[in-house]
Amino acid sequence: MSIRIPISDVQERAKERPPGYFEDVMLHGRIEGDEVELEEAAYKELARKYSDPSFLRKVVRAADAGLNWALQGFPVVTAEQHEVRQALCQACPHWESGLVDRCTKCGCASVKLWLATESCPIGKWERLPE
Ligand code: SF4
């Protein structure tokens, strides 16, 4: 069984959902005219994902990190500082390697390691002064 949703409805729902929702729905469906058709399993998985509080917290956390970084003037660490952070993360049980490496503790992708304003959620490395 499949479910057909007007693309305009997906766009409307995306306004109230975390960033990436629209792209996620489109990637999991098949576009038929002005509708997207989702298999029932994909529909249920997307519904589960976007109502999972831990997923939503991680998205909000990632958005907060980006905003904080922008407000501080986009400071980045040096290559040496990045190497130290990366080595600590790669040795950490919360690190998950994949298409996009990320920390499963805070949900942030590896790009976080370049942001001087960020710190490890369990204190393995600190934010750096400007
Ligand atoms: S940010 Fe901290 S908790 Fe997350 S993987 Fe790196 S060292 Fe581990």
Backbone and ligand atoms as CSV (ligand in chain L), in Angstrom:
chain,resi,resn,atom,element,x,y,z
A,1,MET,N,N,0.835,-1.192,0.000
A,1,MET,CA,C,0.000,0.000,0.000
A,1,MET,C,C,0.874,1.247,0.000
A,2,SER,N,N,0.436,2.261,-0.709
A,2,SER,CA,C,1.198,3.517,-0.729
A,2,SER,C,C,0.284,4.687,-0.386
A,3,ILE,N,N,0.910,5.790,-0.048
A,3,ILE,CA,C,0.182,6.992,0.362
A,3,ILE,C,C,0.608,8.139,-0.543
A,4,ARG,N,N,-0.366,8.846,-1.078
A,4,ARG,CA,C,-0.049,9.980,-1.968
A,4,ARG,C,C,-0.356,11.270,-1.231
A,5,ILE,N,N,0.602,12.191,-1.270
A,5,ILE,CA,C,0.443,13.473,-0.570
A,5,ILE,C,C,0.753,14.593,-1.563
A,6,PRO,N,N,-0.115,15.607,-1.652
A,6,PRO,CA,C,0.208,16.749,-2.522
A,6,PRO,C,C,1.515,17.399,-2.064
A,7,ILE,N,N,2.389,17.728,-3.008
A,7,ILE,CA,C,3.678,18.332,-2.656
A,7,ILE,C,C,3.461,19.649,-1.899
A,8,SER,N,N,2.378,20.356,-2.255
A,8,SER,CA,C,2.096,21.615,-1.541
A,8,SER,C,C,1.819,21.351,-0.054
A,9,ASP,N,N,1.217,20.184,0.277
A,9,ASP,CA,C,0.984,19.829,1.687
A,9,ASP,C,C,2.307,19.552,2.403
A,10,VAL,N,N,3.215,18.879,1.689
A,10,VAL,CA,C,4.529,18.591,2.291
A,10,VAL,C,C,5.251,19.911,2.576
A,11,GLN,N,N,5.143,20.856,1.623
A,11,GLN,CA,C,5.784,22.169,1.817
A,11,GLN,C,C,5.174,22.886,3.021
A,12,GLU,N,N,3.849,22.789,3.173
A,12,GLU,CA,C,3.179,23.426,4.320
A,12,GLU,C,C,3.632,22.808,5.625
A,13,ARG,N,N,3.651,21.456,5.677
A,13,ARG,CA,C,4.079,20.760,6.902
A,13,ARG,C,C,5.526,21.084,7.233
A,14,ALA,N,N,6.358,21.263,6.199
A,14,ALA,CA,C,7.791,21.521,6.427
A,14,ALA,C,C,8.008,22.799,7.233
A,15,LYS,N,N,7.047,23.731,7.165
A,15,LYS,CA,C,7.194,24.991,7.911
A,15,LYS,C,C,7.168,24.756,9.414
A,16,GLU,N,N,6.537,23.651,9.831
A,16,GLU,CA,C,6.421,23.355,11.264
A,16,GLU,C,C,7.347,22.219,11.693
A,17,ARG,N,N,8.113,21.688,10.764
A,17,ARG,CA,C,8.976,20.547,11.059
A,17,ARG,C,C,10.436,20.985,11.047
A,18,PRO,N,N,11.325,20.133,11.560
A,18,PRO,CA,C,12.754,20.475,11.576
A,18,PRO,C,C,13.307,20.633,10.166
A,19,PRO,N,N,14.434,21.362,10.054
A,19,PRO,CA,C,15.079,21.505,8.737
A,19,PRO,C,C,15.373,20.133,8.145
A,20,GLY,N,N,15.206,20.000,6.842
A,20,GLY,CA,C,15.506,18.733,6.176
A,20,GLY,C,C,14.274,17.878,5.947
A,21,TYR,N,N,13.130,18.240,6.552
A,21,TYR,CA,C,11.918,17.422,6.438
A,21,TYR,C,C,11.473,17.286,4.971
A,22,PHE,N,N,11.386,18.415,4.273
A,22,PHE,CA,C,10.898,18.397,2.891
A,22,PHE,C,C,11.783,17.493,2.016
A,23,GLU,N,N,13.111,17.680,2.126
A,23,GLU,CA,C,14.057,16.891,1.327
A,23,GLU,C,C,13.934,15.402,1.678
A,24,ASP,N,N,13.761,15.111,2.974
A,24,ASP,CA,C,13.643,13.726,3.426
A,24,ASP,C,C,12.415,13.054,2.797
A,25,VAL,N,N,11.292,13.727,2.810
A,25,VAL,CA,C,10.064,13.156,2.235
A,25,VAL,C,C,10.254,12.937,0.735
A,26,MET,N,N,10.827,13.936,0.061
A,26,MET,CA,C,10.997,13.833,-1.393
A,26,MET,C,C,11.962,12.693,-1.762
A,27,LEU,N,N,13.006,12.527,-0.953
A,27,LEU,CA,C,13.986,11.472,-1.239
A,27,LEU,C,C,13.398,10.074,-1.051
A,28,HIS,N,N,12.426,9.957,-0.131
A,28,HIS,CA,C,11.849,8.639,0.157
A,28,HIS,C,C,10.635,8.311,-0.718
A,29,GLY,N,N,10.173,9.290,-1.486
A,29,GLY,CA,C,8.969,9.066,-2.278
A,29,GLY,C,C,9.234,9.086,-3.772
A,30,ARG,N,N,8.158,8.893,-4.511
A,30,ARG,CA,C,8.213,8.950,-5.973
A,30,ARG,C,C,7.275,10.084,-6.390
A,31,ILE,N,N,7.796,10.998,-7.176
A,31,ILE,CA,C,6.992,12.159,-7.563
A,31,ILE,C,C,6.104,11.792,-8.749
A,32,GLU,N,N,4.804,12.031,-8.550
A,32,GLU,CA,C,3.804,11.755,-9.595
A,32,GLU,C,C,3.017,13.048,-9.785
A,33,GLY,N,N,3.350,13.815,-10.815
A,33,GLY,CA,C,2.669,15.089,-11.037
A,33,GLY,C,C,2.933,16.035,-9.890
A,34,ASP,N,N,1.845,16.508,-9.243
A,34,ASP,CA,C,2.040,17.437,-8.121
A,34,ASP,C,C,1.888,16.721,-6.776
A,35,GLU,N,N,2.075,15.380,-6.788
A,35,GLU,CA,C,1.992,14.601,-5.554
A,35,GLU,C,C,3.269,13.783,-5.365
A,36,VAL,N,N,3.519,13.416,-4.117
A,36,VAL,CA,C,4.600,12.488,-3.843
A,36,VAL,C,C,3.963,11.215,-3.290
A,37,GLU,N,N,4.399,10.082,-3.806
A,37,GLU,CA,C,3.847,8.798,-3.391
A,37,GLU,C,C,4.863,8.086,-2.507
A,38,LEU,N,N,4.436,7.729,-1.308
A,38,LEU,CA,C,5.318,7.051,-0.349
A,38,LEU,C,C,4.785,5.660,-0.068
A,39,GLU,N,N,5.696,4.677,-0.038
A,39,GLU,CA,C,5.298,3.342,0.411
A,39,GLU,C,C,4.930,3.456,1.889
A,40,GLU,N,N,4.024,2.599,2.334
A,40,GLU,CA,C,3.543,2.672,3.713
A,40,GLU,C,C,4.693,2.605,4.721
A,41,ALA,N,N,5.668,1.729,4.458
A,41,ALA,CA,C,6.792,1.578,5.400
A,41,ALA,C,C,7.600,2.878,5.490
A,42,ALA,N,N,7.826,3.524,4.332
A,42,ALA,CA,C,8.588,4.776,4.321
A,42,ALA,C,C,7.788,5.879,5.038
A,43,TYR,N,N,6.480,5.898,4.802
A,43,TYR,CA,C,5.621,6.892,5.455
A,43,TYR,C,C,5.679,6.730,6.981
A,44,LYS,N,N,5.564,5.465,7.435
A,44,LYS,CA,C,5.596,5.205,8.878
A,44,LYS,C,C,6.953,5.570,9.475
A,45,GLU,N,N,8.017,5.267,8.745
A,45,GLU,CA,C,9.364,5.566,9.232
A,45,GLU,C,C,9.561,7.085,9.354
A,46,LEU,N,N,9.085,7.836,8.355
A,46,LEU,CA,C,9.213,9.300,8.415
A,46,LEU,C,C,8.369,9.868,9.560
A,47,ALA,N,N,7.162,9.316,9.738
A,47,ALA,CA,C,6.290,9.778,10.827
A,47,ALA,C,C,6.954,9.514,12.175
A,48,ARG,N,N,7.547,8.318,12.297
A,48,ARG,CA,C,8.226,7.968,13.552
A,48,ARG,C,C,9.423,8.889,13.785
A,49,LYS,N,N,10.223,9.087,12.738
A,49,LYS,CA,C,11.438,9.904,12.854
A,49,LYS,C,C,11.097,11.331,13.271
A,50,TYR,N,N,10.073,11.925,12.638
A,50,TYR,CA,C,9.770,13.331,12.917
A,50,TYR,C,C,8.880,13.541,14.135
A,51,SER,N,N,8.561,12.458,14.846
A,51,SER,CA,C,7.864,12.642,16.119
A,51,SER,C,C,8.712,12.108,17.268
A,52,ASP,N,N,9.963,11.684,16.953
A,52,ASP,CA,C,10.874,11.170,17.970
A,52,ASP,C,C,11.512,12.343,18.711
A,53,PRO,N,N,11.238,12.479,20.009
A,53,PRO,CA,C,11.767,13.630,20.751
A,53,PRO,C,C,13.288,13.709,20.736
A,54,SER,N,N,13.981,12.558,20.738
A,54,SER,CA,C,15.445,12.632,20.764
A,54,SER,C,C,15.960,13.170,19.428
A,55,PHE,N,N,15.304,12.790,18.318
A,55,PHE,CA,C,15.705,13.312,17.014
A,55,PHE,C,C,15.453,14.823,16.969
A,56,LEU,N,N,14.289,15.248,17.441
A,56,LEU,CA,C,13.959,16.673,17.413
A,56,LEU,C,C,14.930,17.475,18.277
A,57,ARG,N,N,15.287,16.931,19.427
A,57,ARG,CA,C,16.253,17.621,20.294
A,57,ARG,C,C,17.589,17.796,19.588
A,58,LYS,N,N,18.010,16.746,18.863
A,58,LYS,CA,C,19.291,16.823,18.161
A,58,LYS,C,C,19.246,17.869,17.053
A,59,VAL,N,N,18.130,17.948,16.343
A,59,VAL,CA,C,18.006,18.941,15.276
A,59,VAL,C,C,18.061,20.342,15.868
A,60,VAL,N,N,17.327,20.546,16.956
A,60,VAL,CA,C,17.322,21.860,17.601
A,60,VAL,C,C,18.718,22.189,18.113
A,61,ARG,N,N,19.376,21.184,18.684
A,61,ARG,CA,C,20.739,21.370,19.195
A,61,ARG,C,C,21.667,21.792,18.059
A,62,ALA,N,N,21.575,21.138,16.906
A,62,ALA,CA,C,22.430,21.473,15.760
A,62,ALA,C,C,22.130,22.892,15.270
A,63,ALA,N,N,20.858,23.266,15.248
A,63,ALA,CA,C,20.480,24.615,14.811
A,63,ALA,C,C,21.008,25.655,15.798
A,64,ASP,N,N,20.922,25.353,17.089
A,64,ASP,CA,C,21.435,26.261,18.122
A,64,ASP,C,C,22.939,26.468,17.968
A,65,ALA,N,N,23.660,25.358,17.690
A,65,ALA,CA,C,25.116,25.431,17.542
A,65,ALA,C,C,25.476,26.354,16.379
A,66,GLY,N,N,24.754,26.226,15.262
A,66,GLY,CA,C,25.023,27.063,14.094
A,66,GLY,C,C,24.728,28.524,14.379
A,67,LEU,N,N,23.646,28.782,15.087
A,67,LEU,CA,C,23.283,30.162,15.400
A,67,LEU,C,C,24.312,30.782,16.345
A,68,ASN,N,N,24.693,30.043,17.358
A,68,ASN,CA,C,25.693,30.529,18.313
A,68,ASN,C,C,27.006,30.844,17.605
A,69,TRP,N,N,27.394,29.965,16.697
A,69,TRP,CA,C,28.634,30.130,15.938
A,69,TRP,C,C,28.552,31.405,15.087
A,70,ALA,N,N,27.413,31.618,14.424
A,70,ALA,CA,C,27.231,32.810,13.592
A,70,ALA,C,C,27.284,34.075,14.445
A,71,LEU,N,N,26.617,34.028,15.607
A,71,LEU,CA,C,26.582,35.212,16.472
A,71,LEU,C,C,27.976,35.577,16.980
A,72,GLN,N,N,28.848,34.592,17.103
A,72,GLN,CA,C,30.216,34.841,17.594
A,72,GLN,C,C,31.168,35.239,16.458
A,73,GLY,N,N,30.650,35.339,15.239
A,73,GLY,CA,C,31.498,35.770,14.123
A,73,GLY,C,C,32.145,34.630,13.346
A,74,PHE,N,N,31.568,33.424,13.378
A,74,PHE,CA,C,32.012,32.254,12.607
A,74,PHE,C,C,33.462,31.842,12.913
A,75,PRO,N,N,33.879,31.798,14.194
A,75,PRO,CA,C,35.266,31.407,14.473
A,75,PRO,C,C,35.508,29.918,14.258
A,76,VAL,N,N,36.641,29.594,13.628
A,76,VAL,CA,C,37.003,28.187,13.420
A,76,VAL,C,C,38.323,27.894,14.137
A,77,VAL,N,N,38.550,26.623,14.394
A,77,VAL,CA,C,39.787,26.212,15.063
A,77,VAL,C,C,40.890,26.051,14.016
A,78,THR,N,N,42.131,25.933,14.466
A,78,THR,CA,C,43.246,25.679,13.544
A,78,THR,C,C,43.225,24.201,13.146
A,79,ALA,N,N,43.992,23.870,12.130
A,79,ALA,CA,C,44.080,22.473,11.689
A,79,ALA,C,C,44.592,21.581,12.816
A,80,GLU,N,N,45.535,22.094,13.606
A,80,GLU,CA,C,46.089,21.296,14.712
A,80,GLU,C,C,45.025,21.062,15.787
A,81,GLN,N,N,44.286,22.101,16.121
A,81,GLN,CA,C,43.218,21.955,17.123
A,81,GLN,C,C,42.147,20.985,16.617
A,82,HIS,N,N,41.846,21.056,15.336
A,82,HIS,CA,C,40.862,20.149,14.749
A,82,HIS,C,C,41.336,18.701,14.845
A,83,GLU,N,N,42.619,18.486,14.590
A,83,GLU,CA,C,43.178,17.123,14.670
A,83,GLU,C,C,43.033,16.549,16.070
A,84,VAL,N,N,43.280,17.387,17.087
A,84,VAL,CA,C,43.162,16.932,18.476
A,84,VAL,C,C,41.709,16.544,18.763
A,85,ARG,N,N,40.765,17.411,18.392
A,85,ARG,CA,C,39.345,17.108,18.609
A,85,ARG,C,C,38.945,15.824,17.873
A,86,GLN,N,N,39.388,15.714,16.635
A,86,GLN,CA,C,39.022,14.550,15.819
A,86,GLN,C,C,39.543,13.250,16.436
A,87,ALA,N,N,40.780,13.289,16.923
A,87,ALA,CA,C,41.362,12.088,17.542
A,87,ALA,C,C,40.568,11.701,18.787
A,88,LEU,N,N,40.158,12.686,19.578
A,88,LEU,CA,C,39.376,12.398,20.783
A,88,LEU,C,C,38.021,11.793,20.407
A,89,CYS,N,N,37.385,12.350,19.413
A,89,CYS,CA,C,36.073,11.840,18.989
A,89,CYS,C,C,36.189,10.428,18.406
A,90,GLN,N,N,37.199,10.226,17.573
A,90,GLN,CA,C,37.333,8.911,16.932
A,90,GLN,C,C,37.626,7.802,17.941
A,91,ALA,N,N,38.156,8.194,19.105
A,91,ALA,CA,C,38.429,7.195,20.150
A,91,ALA,C,C,37.250,7.063,21.120
A,92,CYS,N,N,36.223,7.842,20.902
A,92,CYS,CA,C,35.078,7.893,21.830
A,92,CYS,C,C,33.991,6.889,21.410
A,93,PRO,N,N,33.368,6.207,22.367
A,93,PRO,CA,C,32.302,5.245,22.014
A,93,PRO,C,C,31.047,5.918,21.434
A,94,HIS,N,N,30.927,7.238,21.592
A,94,HIS,CA,C,29.748,7.937,21.042
A,94,HIS,C,C,29.939,8.350,19.586
A,95,TRP,N,N,31.150,8.144,19.040
A,95,TRP,CA,C,31.422,8.537,17.658
A,95,TRP,C,C,30.891,7.490,16.707
A,96,GLU,N,N,30.213,7.910,15.650
A,96,GLU,CA,C,29.659,6.989,14.663
A,96,GLU,C,C,30.178,7.381,13.289
A,97,SER,N,N,30.925,6.490,12.680
A,97,SER,CA,C,31.427,6.758,11.332
A,97,SER,C,C,30.407,6.282,10.321
A,98,GLY,N,N,30.266,7.028,9.250
A,98,GLY,CA,C,29.304,6.663,8.215
A,98,GLY,C,C,29.423,7.617,7.060
A,99,LEU,N,N,28.346,7.758,6.312
A,99,LEU,CA,C,28.319,8.700,5.198
A,99,LEU,C,C,28.683,10.088,5.713
A,100,VAL,N,N,28.086,10.429,6.867
A,100,VAL,CA,C,28.458,11.651,7.584
A,100,VAL,C,C,28.837,11.213,8.991
A,101,ASP,N,N,30.098,11.428,9.368
A,101,ASP,CA,C,30.524,11.075,10.723
A,101,ASP,C,C,29.799,11.986,11.706
A,102,ARG,N,N,29.420,11.430,12.864
A,102,ARG,CA,C,28.704,12.265,13.821
A,102,ARG,C,C,28.841,11.727,15.232
A,103,CYS,N,N,28.516,12.598,16.185
A,103,CYS,CA,C,28.498,12.248,17.603
A,103,CYS,C,C,27.068,11.822,17.946
A,104,THR,N,N,26.889,10.618,18.467
A,104,THR,CA,C,25.546,10.163,18.811
A,104,THR,C,C,25.078,10.746,20.140
A,105,LYS,N,N,25.986,11.350,20.878
A,105,LYS,CA,C,25.615,11.947,22.170
A,105,LYS,C,C,24.840,13.251,21.949
A,106,CYS,N,N,25.386,14.117,21.078
A,106,CYS,CA,C,24.712,15.406,20.833
A,106,CYS,C,C,24.045,15.439,19.462
A,107,GLY,N,N,24.374,14.497,18.577
A,107,GLY,CA,C,23.741,14.455,17.265
A,107,GLY,C,C,24.418,15.320,16.218
A,108,CYS,N,N,25.500,16.020,16.603
A,108,CYS,CA,C,26.148,16.925,15.654
A,108,CYS,C,C,27.030,16.158,14.671
A,109,ALA,N,N,27.108,16.675,13.447
A,109,ALA,CA,C,27.974,16.079,12.438
A,109,ALA,C,C,29.411,16.526,12.683
A,110,SER,N,N,30.345,15.875,11.983
A,110,SER,CA,C,31.763,16.136,12.217
A,110,SER,C,C,32.161,17.584,11.947
A,111,VAL,N,N,31.349,18.335,11.211
A,111,VAL,CA,C,31.681,19.737,10.947
A,111,VAL,C,C,31.777,20.529,12.255
A,112,LYS,N,N,31.076,20.051,13.288
A,112,LYS,CA,C,31.105,20.707,14.597
A,112,LYS,C,C,32.534,20.849,15.112
A,113,LEU,N,N,33.389,19.900,14.742
A,113,LEU,CA,C,34.765,19.918,15.242
A,113,LEU,C,C,35.543,21.150,14.780
A,114,TRP,N,N,35.076,21.785,13.716
A,114,TRP,CA,C,35.735,22.998,13.213
A,114,TRP,C,C,35.238,24.263,13.916
A,115,LEU,N,N,34.115,24.178,14.619
A,115,LEU,CA,C,33.516,25.387,15.209
A,115,LEU,C,C,34.137,25.678,16.573
A,116,ALA,N,N,34.820,26.802,16.674
A,116,ALA,CA,C,35.504,27.154,17.928
A,116,ALA,C,C,34.522,27.327,19.080
A,117,THR,N,N,33.281,27.645,18.782
A,117,THR,CA,C,32.270,27.912,19.810
A,117,THR,C,C,31.678,26.635,20.410
A,118,GLU,N,N,32.033,25.475,19.851
A,118,GLU,CA,C,31.437,24.213,20.310
A,118,GLU,C,C,32.311,23.490,21.323
A,119,SER,N,N,31.672,22.639,22.098
A,119,SER,CA,C,32.412,21.806,23.057
A,119,SER,C,C,31.783,20.416,23.075
A,120,CYS,N,N,32.534,19.474,23.607
A,120,CYS,CA,C,32.051,18.099,23.725
A,120,CYS,C,C,31.007,18.042,24.850
A,121,PRO,N,N,29.876,17.350,24.634
A,121,PRO,CA,C,28.832,17.292,25.674
A,121,PRO,C,C,29.252,16.536,26.936
A,122,ILE,N,N,30.339,15.755,26.859
A,122,ILE,CA,C,30.788,15.043,28.073
A,122,ILE,C,C,32.166,15.528,28.515
A,123,GLY,N,N,32.570,16.695,28.020
A,123,GLY,CA,C,33.777,17.347,28.518
A,123,GLY,C,C,35.118,16.826,28.028
A,124,LYS,N,N,35.127,16.113,26.900
A,124,LYS,CA,C,36.405,15.599,26.400
A,124,LYS,C,C,37.222,16.698,25.710
A,125,TRP,N,N,36.560,17.702,25.173
A,125,TRP,CA,C,37.250,18.866,24.615
A,125,TRP,C,C,36.355,20.093,24.786
A,126,GLU,N,N,37.004,21.232,24.899
A,126,GLU,CA,C,36.293,22.473,25.265
A,126,GLU,C,C,36.170,23.421,24.074
A,127,ARG,N,N,35.271,24.386,24.234
A,127,ARG,CA,C,35.217,25.473,23.251
A,127,ARG,C,C,36.515,26.267,23.384
A,128,LEU,N,N,36.899,26.949,22.330
A,128,LEU,CA,C,38.177,27.658,22.367
A,128,LEU,C,C,37.929,29.158,22.438
A,129,PRO,N,N,38.763,29.836,23.193
A,129,PRO,CA,C,38.599,31.291,23.285
A,129,PRO,C,C,38.936,31.941,21.948
A,130,GLU,N,N,38.315,33.122,21.704
A,130,GLU,CA,C,38.591,33.806,20.424
A,130,GLU,C,C,40.010,34.319,20.406
L,1,SF4,S1,S,31.814,15.248,20.899
L,1,SF4,FE1,FE,32.457,14.282,22.845
L,1,SF4,S2,S,30.847,12.744,23.211
L,1,SF4,FE2,FE,30.707,13.310,21.079
L,1,SF4,S3,S,31.988,11.808,19.995
L,1,SF4,FE3,FE,33.268,13.601,20.405
L,1,SF4,S4,S,34.283,13.115,22.317
L,1,SF4,FE4,FE,32.536,11.727,22.169
